[in-house]
């Protein structure tokens, strides 16, 4: 039997502050709109110089706009627009547009295609 001693420690300190705003509007039973904004402010430091600067991985700002449309009883069509910005490491802002088609096969079973 081989025993390898290991030592694990939290070699960092930090604080995380932020907020999220969300709004939902449903003009018809089959049509819903969602709007959300998230702000994240991370201040992290590490005792070990090899520590990963995690705050550089997460964006400061994120916007999401989503339109959801029910097509009959069994199908759904969604459009999702996402914009993220404010990476600490200088990563470019990102924009993403997704389309989703969902099929309600049963009450608790959905099949989705996302592009």
N, C-alpha and C positions, 0 to 999 in steps of 0.2 A: 504494500500500500504506500502511495506517495502522498505526502502532505505538503502543500505549497502555501506558506503563510502570505496573506495579502492584507494590505491596509488601505482602507477607503476613507476619505474625509471630504467634507464640503470645504473646498479651498476658495470660496468666494463670498462676497457680500454684495448686497444691492437692494434697490427699491424699484418697484414697478407701480406706476400710476397710469390711469387712463379712464376713459369713459366711452359709452356707446349710446348713440341715439338711433331710434328705430321708429318708423311710421308705416302703418299698413292701411290700405284703402281697398275696399271691395265695392266697386260701382254696380256689379251684377253678381248674382250667385255663382256664375261660372267664370268670373274674371276677377283676379286679385293682383294688386301691386304692392310691392314692399320696397322701402328705401331704408338703408342703414349706413351709418357712419361710425367708424371706430378710431379712437386716438389712443396710442400707446406710447408711454414715455418710460424707458428703462434706463437705469443708472447702475451698472454692474462693475465690480472690480474683482480681480482674482489674485490670491496669494501666490499661486503657482504660475510662472510666466507661460507655461504651456496650456493654461486654461483657455477654454473656447470663449471668445467674445460674443456671447449669445445675442446681445442687443443689436448686433450688426445683421443678424439673420431676419429679424422681424421689422416690418415697415411701421413707421409712425402713424400713417394715415391709411385708411381703407374705406372706399365707397362701394356699396353694392346696390344695384337697382335690379329688381326681379319682377317679371310679369308672368303670371300663372293663369293658364286658360284650360278649363275643363271642356273636353270635346265629348259630349254625350256622357254616358255613365261609366265608360271603361277606358277612356283615353285622356291624357293630359299633355299639354304643350307648354313648355317654359322657356323663357328667354332670360339670361342672367348676364348682366354687365358688371364687371369688377375692375376697379382702379386702385392701385396701391402705390404709395410714394413715401419718401422720407427714410430710406435705408441709411444707416450710419456709415456704412463702408463705401458709399457713393454709387451703389447699384442703381441702374436706371429705373425710373418709374415704369410700372407695368400696367397694361390694359388687357383684359381678357373678355371675350364674348362667347358664351356657351348657349347651345340649344339643346333641349332635352325633350324627348318624346317618351311618354310613359304609358304602359298598358296595365290596367288593374285586372290581373288574371283571376284573382279571388279576393275576398275581403281583406286578407292580410298578406297578399303576395302581389308584388309589383315587378314588372320587367321594364327597364329603362335603357334607352340609347342616348348617349350624351356626345355631342360633337362640339 
